[in-house]
Amino acid sequence: MAKQQIQLQNEAIRNYSFLAEMYQDSYFPNNLVDKGKVILVKLCDDIEQQQPQDLEALYALTHAATDEFNDLQEDFWEADSEIGTAARECIGTDFDFVAKAYGFEADIEELIATREW
């Protein structure tokens, strides 16, 4: 079964390079960074589909995406890598970018409050 390509409407998001710092660092396996990028693109699609009206609704979506990153942590460990400080800052910055691109002034720590990394 072929995956449907997500077509995002937000131009700033379409032109953004998700997880760029992680792709540039060989410590992070590209195949796992790709999985993280999929999580972020799916988050954008969820925002566009559900159109959260307030921060509480946005945080529900970002927390679900953060939980998906939590699930990736073990894959990183198995690849002798981890979602550590550099990755945390990169991922957090991308969550913040996503929130701002959709018109939200959100607290970056609250966006990823459910993180285990």
HELIX and SHEET records of a PDB file:
HELIX    1   1 GLU A   11  ARG A   14  1                                   4    
HELIX    2   2 ALA A   20  GLN A   24  1                                   5    
HELIX    3   3 ASN A   30  GLN A   50  1                                  21    
HELIX    4   4 LEU A   55  GLU A   78  1                                  24    
HELIX    5   5 THR A   85  ALA A  101  1                                  17    
HELIX    6   6 ILE A  108  LEU A  111  1                                   4    
END                                                                             
